[in-house]
Amino acid sequence: MKYFIFIFFLFFSTNSFAIENNNLINGKKLYLEKNYEEAKIEFQKSIVKNPKSSESYLYLSKIFNKIKDFKEEEKNLKTTLLLDPKNKEALYLIINFYAKEGDFNKALAKYELFKKICDNCKDLQKIQSLIEKLKINDK
């Protein structure tokens, strides 16, 4: 009986993960096709099945950027970083978000973290230039 329960649990958890993964895969496909409303639904389903899916939150933030819902974009970027504080793409996006909002202090704080985890990544120079421009405009 113990083995039956173990096998049942193993099957159920594996099957649940596969469904969540399918939502993430489908969401990415729809996002690339620029079908943002359907992609948003897939990522939301992915989150319901796996609330710690930082990748789903990241893609939701990108969708909200595209549809110009900037409050939701920021919320989803923050959630991504809460779940995965060293997510380079999310840090890059939130620094740009704060720069567009004109919030130099928040952009600078995230930039300091970005520098620590992104030694030689290609986006570091872009962010450095952006921070320099913000410094000039903040004075």
N, C-alpha and C positions, 0 to 999 in steps of 0.2 A: 504494500500500500504506500509506503514511504517513497518508493521509486516512482510509482505512478504520479504522485503529487509533485515530485521533483521534475519529472519529465513534462508534466502539464505546465508547471510554472516556467520551465525553461522555454518551452514552445511558445507560451503566451508572451513572455518578455521579448523573445526574439522576433516574433510576429509584430508586436507593438513597435519595436524599433524599426523594423522594415517599413511599416506604414509611415512613421514619422519621417524616415529618410526619403520615402517617395514624395511626400509633401514638399520637402526641401528641394529635391531634384526637380519636381514639376514647377515649383516656384521659380527656380533659377532659369529654367527653360522659358517660362512665360515672361520673366523679366527681360531676358535677352531678346525676345520677340516684341518687346515694348507693350505687352498686354499687362499693364500695371495693376488694374483692378483684380483680375484673376490671379495674378502672382501674389498680390497682397493677401487674398483669401488663403492661398496655399501656405504662405509663411505663417499666417495666423493659426491655421490648423496644425502646422508643425510645432508651434509654441504651445498650443493646448496639449499636445501629446508629449512634448518635451520642453518644459518651461525654461530650461537652461540652454536652449539652442541659441547661442550668441550669434551664430551665422544668420539665423532667421531674423533676429532683431536688426542686424546690420543691413540686410537686404530691405527690410521694412523702412529703415531710415533713408535708404537710397530712393525707394519708391516715393516716400513723403517729400523728399527733395524735388523729385520730378513733377509731382502734382502740386507743388508749392504749399504744402502744409508744414511750415517750418517748425511749429511747436511740436508736432508729432515726430518730425525728423530729429530734433534735439533729444526728445524723450527716449527714442529708440537708440540713438547713439550712446546716451548715458547708460542705458540698460546693457548694451553690448559691452561697454567698458566695465560695468559693474561685474558682469559675468566673466569677462576676459580682459583684465586691465592692461595687458601688453599687446592688444590687437592693434597692429600698426595701421591697418586701413582705417579702423574706427578713429584712432587718434588723429590721423591725417585729416579725415573728414570733419571731426569736431573742431580742430584748429581752424580749418577753413570756415566752418560755420560761425565760430566766434569772431573771426576776422570780418566776415560779412556783416555781422551784427554790431561790429565796432567795439567789442568787449576785449580790450587789449590784455587785461589782467588774466582772464580765463584762458585766452589763447596762449599767453606766455606760460602759464602753469602747465598746460598740456604739452607745450613745446619742450619744456624741461624734461618731462617724462619721455617724450618722443625721442629726444637726443640720447637718452640713456639706453633705449632698446633698439635704436636704429643707427648703428655705427656707420655702416657703408651703404645704406639703402638709397635708392635713386631719388626718393622724395625728400630727403633731408635738405638738400640745397634749395628746393622749391619752398619749403617751409621756412628756412633761414631767411630767404629773400622776403617772404611775406611778413615775417616778424620784424625785419628791418624797416619795411614800409610802415608797419603799424607803429613802431617806435617813433618814426618821423612824424606821423599824423597825430600821435597821442600828445606830442609836446605842445 
